[in-house]
Amino acid sequence: MFEQAVQMSEAFRQSAHQMQGSLHMALKGCPECRTTQMIASPVLGTCEDCGSSLVVLPAE
């Protein structure tokens, strides 16, 4: 959990000069095993449980 917070902070810091408007939180998830987590880096990566590619989840 702490590592995700650090990654999110670093991603925010690196892109702060490009940001305009509001920052909206987003989730990524695995379509195979339905795990979800907050996007904390520019790369979505793969699911740690099953190895599938993660996708951005639509805002509800």
N, C-alpha and C positions, 0 to 999 in steps of 0.2 A: 504494500500500500504506500509506504513512504517513497519507494523508488518511483512509483507512478506520479506522485506529487512532484518529485524532483524533475522528472521528464517533462511534465506539463509546464512547470516553471521555466525550464530551459527553452522549450519550444516557444513559449510566450515571449521570452526575452529576445530570442533570435529573430522573431518576426514582428516585434513591437514597432519598428520603424515603417513597416508596410501596412499596418492596421489602420482602418478607417471605420468609424461607426462603433457599434456594440460588439462585444465578444459574447458568443453563444456557445454553451457547452454542447458537445456532441458525443454520441456513443458509437462504438464499433462492436461488432458481434460476429459469431460464427454461425453461418446458416446450417451447418450440420448438427452441432450439439447444443445450439442455442445459448451459449455463454455470451455475456455482454460485459463491457468495461468502458470507462471513459477514455476518449482519445487523448493521449498525452504526448504524442510525438508526430512528426510529419509522416511517418511510415506506419501503415496499419499492421503489417506483419502477418503471422500465422497463429492459429489456435494452439495453445500449449497442450490441450487435451487430445485433439485428434489430428492436428497438422493441416487443417483446411485453411485457405486464405480468408482473412477477416474482411468484412465489408462495413461501410458506413451505414448505420441504421437510420431510417427516416425519423424526423421529428414528429412527435405525437401531439 
